[in-house]
Amino acid sequence: MYEVSINSTSLPLIREIGHMKDNDGTSGHPDRLMEKINVFVYVKKGHIQVFEDNHEYNLYDSSYLFLRKNIHHWGGSLYSPGTEWFYIHFYDSPYLKESKDTIEYTQFYQQSSLILEETYASQIILPKQGKVTNCEYTELQLKKLVDAYHSPHPIRPLSLSVSTFEFFIDLYAQKLEEVKTSKKNRTVQKMIELFTHHAKRKLTSSEISQELGMNYAYLSTLFRKETGKSITQFQDELLIEQAITLLKRESVNVSEVSDVLGFSNPFYFSRVFKRITGVAPTTYLNQTYRS
């Protein structure tokens, strides 16, 4: 509920970063509506209770929470004595475009080493709350951000925004790793490992079903739901990655690569290559270095 999102090309613009401690437990989270400001809170030790539009969150040691702008939030109970926390207040980029059609970054599962331009038009939905696995590293990064915030350096706003973006991306990546442990995602991971192991040829539906011991229709639906791609599209990406590696060799041409990878003909291979990489294989050959 009320996740904070950033676009791949939009920095979180810093307003304030700080470190606080309540030794006596005499105060609590402020009651406020911050119209333009998103909030990140990380509890180093102790307990902070926060309500956001009647949704209750309890933060304990090594846990964090994102609060979205223009949503009323307030504290419940007072801080526990000795509670210590970091906070980051940040604006959205003025160029951030919120759209229901924006693709979430995790749906790319891009297997090609060539990064498509549209990858950078994707949306990163930051985890609403979580608990970090390496609190020492996280707290060191937050301390560096606080120190940089108090620095008089003239490019402080820009460097802070870049560093905070990197910090948020680390949290995002950690959350993705946690999601992989779910039962459904374990199945998808097995499928990805299977396809990667056979990256030089496309497995048939019966081979996939037999290897995993599950109905292909179920696997196909699950794979698309979790990755945003069909099994065929994913396997094509793996094949095209093999093609990119081969095309970097001076001794091969497009027809030879098409044959090696089992495509029916060079024209079909070229069509698949362009769909995945954005350029035709002949164009890629003219634009890249060859060994």
C-alpha positions as CSV (number, residue, x, y, z in Angstrom):
1,M,0.0,0.0,0.0
2,Y,1.3,3.5,-1.0
3,E,4.6,2.3,-2.5
4,V,7.2,4.9,-3.5
5,S,8.3,4.6,-7.1
6,I,11.2,6.0,-9.1
7,N,11.9,5.8,-12.8
8,S,15.2,4.3,-13.9
9,T,16.3,7.6,-15.2
10,S,15.0,9.8,-12.3
11,L,17.0,10.5,-9.2
12,P,15.4,10.9,-5.8
13,L,16.1,14.6,-5.1
14,I,17.3,15.2,-1.6
15,R,15.7,17.7,0.7
16,E,17.2,16.5,4.0
17,I,19.1,13.6,5.5
18,G,19.7,13.0,9.2
19,H,20.4,10.8,12.2
20,M,18.4,10.9,15.4
21,K,18.4,9.3,18.8
22,D,15.8,9.5,21.7
23,N,17.6,8.4,24.8
24,D,14.6,8.8,27.1
25,G,11.7,7.7,24.9
26,T,9.9,11.0,25.4
27,S,8.8,11.7,21.8
28,G,7.2,9.9,18.8
29,H,7.0,10.1,15.1
30,P,5.5,13.4,13.9
31,D,2.0,13.9,12.8
32,R,2.2,15.4,9.3
33,L,1.2,15.6,5.7
34,M,4.2,16.2,3.4
35,E,2.7,17.1,0.1
36,K,5.9,16.9,-2.0
37,I,8.2,14.9,0.1
38,N,8.7,11.1,0.3
39,V,10.2,9.8,3.5
40,F,12.6,6.9,4.2
41,V,13.1,5.8,7.8
42,Y,15.7,3.2,9.0
43,V,15.8,2.1,12.6
44,K,19.2,1.2,13.9
45,K,17.9,0.1,17.3
46,G,14.8,0.5,19.3
47,H,11.2,0.7,18.1
48,I,9.2,3.3,16.0
49,Q,5.5,2.9,15.4
50,V,4.1,4.7,12.3
51,F,0.6,4.9,10.9
52,E,0.1,5.9,7.3
53,D,-3.5,6.5,6.3
54,N,-4.5,4.0,9.1
55,H,-2.0,1.3,8.0
56,E,0.2,0.5,11.0
57,Y,3.9,-0.2,10.7
58,N,6.3,-1.2,13.5
59,L,10.0,-0.7,12.9
60,Y,12.6,-2.5,15.0
61,D,16.3,-3.0,14.8
62,S,17.7,-3.0,11.2
63,S,14.2,-2.4,9.6
64,Y,13.1,0.4,7.2
65,L,10.0,2.0,5.8
66,F,9.1,4.2,2.8
67,L,6.3,6.7,3.3
68,R,4.8,8.3,0.2
69,K,4.3,12.0,-0.4
70,N,0.9,13.6,0.2
71,I,-0.3,10.7,2.4
72,H,-1.0,11.6,6.0
73,H,1.2,9.7,8.5
74,W,1.7,10.0,12.2
75,G,3.2,8.2,15.2
76,G,1.4,5.9,17.6
77,S,3.3,5.0,20.8
78,L,6.4,6.9,21.9
79,Y,9.8,5.8,20.8
80,S,11.4,3.1,23.0
81,P,14.1,4.6,25.2
82,G,17.4,4.6,23.3
83,T,15.8,4.4,19.8
84,E,18.2,5.5,17.1
85,W,17.3,6.0,13.5
86,F,18.3,7.6,10.1
87,Y,15.9,9.4,7.8
88,I,15.9,10.7,4.2
89,H,13.4,13.2,2.9
90,F,13.4,13.4,-0.9
91,Y,11.4,14.9,-3.8
92,D,10.4,13.1,-7.0
93,S,12.2,14.3,-10.0
94,P,10.2,17.1,-11.7
95,Y,10.5,15.1,-14.9
96,L,9.1,12.0,-13.4
97,K,6.2,10.7,-15.5
98,E,3.7,8.6,-13.7
99,S,1.8,6.3,-16.0
100,K,-0.1,3.1,-15.6
101,D,1.6,1.8,-18.8
102,T,5.1,2.1,-17.3
103,I,6.7,-1.3,-17.1
104,E,8.2,-2.4,-13.8
105,Y,12.0,-3.0,-14.0
106,T,11.8,-6.6,-12.8
107,Q,9.7,-7.6,-15.8
108,F,12.7,-7.3,-18.1
109,Y,14.7,-10.3,-17.1
110,Q,17.0,-9.2,-20.0
111,Q,19.3,-12.0,-21.1
112,S,21.0,-10.1,-23.9
113,S,24.2,-8.2,-23.0
114,L,22.9,-5.4,-25.2
115,I,20.7,-3.2,-23.0
116,L,17.6,-2.0,-24.8
117,E,16.8,1.7,-24.6
118,E,13.3,1.1,-23.2
119,T,14.9,-0.6,-20.1
120,Y,15.6,2.9,-18.8
121,A,12.0,3.9,-19.2
122,S,11.0,1.3,-16.6
123,Q,9.7,1.9,-13.1
124,I,11.3,0.8,-9.9
125,I,8.8,0.2,-7.1
126,L,10.8,0.5,-3.9
127,P,9.9,-2.1,-1.2
128,K,7.4,-0.6,1.2
129,Q,9.2,-2.0,4.2
130,G,11.9,-4.5,5.0
131,K,14.7,-5.7,7.2
132,V,18.3,-5.5,5.9
133,T,20.5,-8.6,5.9
134,N,23.8,-6.7,6.6
135,C,23.0,-3.9,9.1
136,E,26.7,-2.9,9.5
137,Y,27.0,-2.2,5.7
138,T,23.6,-0.4,5.6
139,E,24.4,1.8,8.5
140,L,27.8,2.7,7.2
141,Q,26.2,3.8,3.9
142,L,23.6,5.9,5.8
143,K,26.3,7.5,7.9
144,K,28.2,8.4,4.7
145,L,25.0,10.0,3.4
146,V,24.6,12.1,6.6
147,D,28.2,13.2,6.5
148,A,27.8,14.2,2.8
149,Y,24.7,16.1,3.6
150,H,26.6,18.3,6.1
151,S,29.4,18.8,3.6
152,P,29.8,22.3,2.2
153,H,30.8,20.9,-1.3
154,P,29.1,22.9,-4.1
155,I,27.8,19.8,-5.9
156,R,26.4,18.4,-2.7
157,P,22.7,18.2,-3.9
158,L,23.7,16.2,-7.0
159,S,26.1,13.9,-5.4
160,L,23.7,13.2,-2.5
161,S,20.9,12.3,-5.0
162,V,23.2,10.0,-6.9
163,S,24.4,8.3,-3.8
164,T,20.9,7.9,-2.4
165,F,19.7,6.4,-5.7
166,E,22.5,3.8,-5.4
167,F,21.5,3.1,-1.7
168,F,17.8,2.6,-2.7
169,I,18.8,0.3,-5.6
170,D,20.7,-1.8,-3.1
171,L,17.6,-2.2,-1.0
172,Y,15.5,-3.0,-4.2
173,A,18.0,-5.7,-5.3
174,Q,18.0,-7.2,-1.8
175,K,14.2,-7.4,-1.9
176,L,14.3,-9.1,-5.3
177,E,16.6,-11.8,-3.9
178,E,14.1,-12.4,-1.0
179,V,11.2,-12.7,-3.5
180,K,13.1,-15.5,-5.3
181,T,12.8,-17.7,-2.3
182,S,9.0,-18.1,-2.7
183,K,7.7,-21.4,-4.1
184,K,6.5,-20.0,-7.4
185,N,9.7,-18.1,-7.9
186,R,11.8,-21.2,-7.2
187,T,10.0,-22.9,-10.0
188,V,10.7,-20.0,-12.3
189,Q,14.4,-20.0,-11.2
190,K,14.6,-23.7,-12.1
191,M,13.2,-22.9,-15.5
192,I,15.7,-20.1,-16.0
193,E,18.6,-22.4,-15.0
194,L,17.3,-25.1,-17.4
195,F,17.1,-22.7,-20.3
196,T,20.5,-21.2,-19.5
197,H,22.1,-24.6,-19.4
198,H,20.7,-25.3,-22.9
199,A,21.3,-21.8,-24.2
200,K,22.5,-22.9,-27.6
201,R,19.2,-24.5,-28.6
202,K,15.6,-24.0,-27.9
203,L,13.9,-26.6,-25.8
204,T,10.5,-28.0,-26.8
205,S,7.4,-27.8,-24.6
206,S,7.6,-31.6,-24.0
207,E,11.2,-31.4,-23.0
208,I,10.5,-28.6,-20.5
209,S,7.5,-30.4,-19.0
210,Q,9.5,-33.6,-18.7
211,E,12.6,-31.9,-17.1
212,L,10.5,-30.1,-14.5
213,G,7.8,-32.8,-14.0
214,M,5.0,-30.2,-14.4
215,N,2.3,-29.4,-16.9
216,Y,3.7,-27.1,-19.7
217,A,0.6,-24.9,-19.8
218,Y,1.0,-24.2,-16.0
219,L,4.7,-23.5,-16.4
220,S,4.1,-21.2,-19.4
221,T,1.5,-19.2,-17.5
222,L,3.6,-19.0,-14.3
223,F,6.7,-18.0,-16.3
224,R,4.9,-15.1,-18.1
225,K,3.3,-13.9,-14.8
226,E,6.6,-13.8,-13.0
227,T,8.9,-12.5,-15.8
228,G,6.5,-10.6,-18.1
229,K,7.8,-12.8,-21.0
230,S,6.8,-16.0,-22.7
231,I,9.1,-19.0,-22.6
232,T,9.7,-18.7,-26.3
233,Q,10.8,-15.0,-25.9
234,F,13.1,-15.9,-23.1
235,Q,14.8,-18.7,-24.9
236,D,15.1,-16.5,-28.0
237,E,17.0,-14.0,-25.8
238,L,19.4,-16.6,-24.7
239,L,20.0,-17.7,-28.3
240,I,20.6,-14.1,-29.4
241,E,23.1,-13.7,-26.6
242,Q,25.0,-16.7,-28.1
243,A,24.7,-15.0,-31.5
244,I,26.2,-11.8,-30.2
245,T,29.2,-13.7,-28.9
246,L,29.6,-15.5,-32.2
247,L,29.2,-12.3,-34.3
248,K,32.1,-10.7,-32.4
249,R,34.4,-13.2,-34.1
250,E,35.8,-12.0,-37.5
251,S,35.5,-15.5,-39.0
252,V,31.7,-15.9,-39.0
253,N,28.8,-14.2,-40.8
254,V,25.1,-13.9,-40.2
255,S,24.2,-17.0,-42.2
256,E,26.7,-19.2,-40.3
257,V,25.5,-18.0,-36.9
258,S,21.9,-18.6,-37.9
259,D,22.8,-22.2,-38.9
260,V,24.9,-22.9,-35.7
261,L,22.0,-21.8,-33.5
262,G,19.4,-23.8,-35.3
263,F,17.3,-21.1,-36.9
264,S,15.2,-22.2,-39.9
265,N,16.8,-19.5,-42.1
266,P,18.9,-16.3,-41.9
267,F,15.9,-14.1,-42.5
268,Y,14.0,-15.4,-39.5
269,F,17.2,-15.2,-37.4
270,S,17.6,-11.5,-38.4
271,R,14.0,-10.8,-37.5
272,V,14.4,-12.3,-34.0
273,F,17.8,-10.6,-33.5
274,K,16.3,-7.2,-34.3
275,R,13.3,-7.7,-32.1
276,I,15.5,-8.5,-29.1
277,T,18.4,-6.1,-29.6
278,G,16.7,-3.3,-31.5
279,V,19.1,-3.6,-34.5
280,A,19.6,-6.0,-37.4
281,P,22.6,-8.3,-37.1
282,T,24.2,-6.7,-40.1
283,T,23.9,-3.3,-38.4
284,Y,25.3,-4.7,-35.2
285,L,28.3,-6.0,-37.1
286,N,28.9,-2.5,-38.5
287,Q,28.7,-0.9,-35.1
288,T,30.6,-3.3,-32.8
289,Y,34.2,-4.3,-32.2
290,R,35.3,-7.8,-33.5
291,S,38.1,-9.9,-32.0
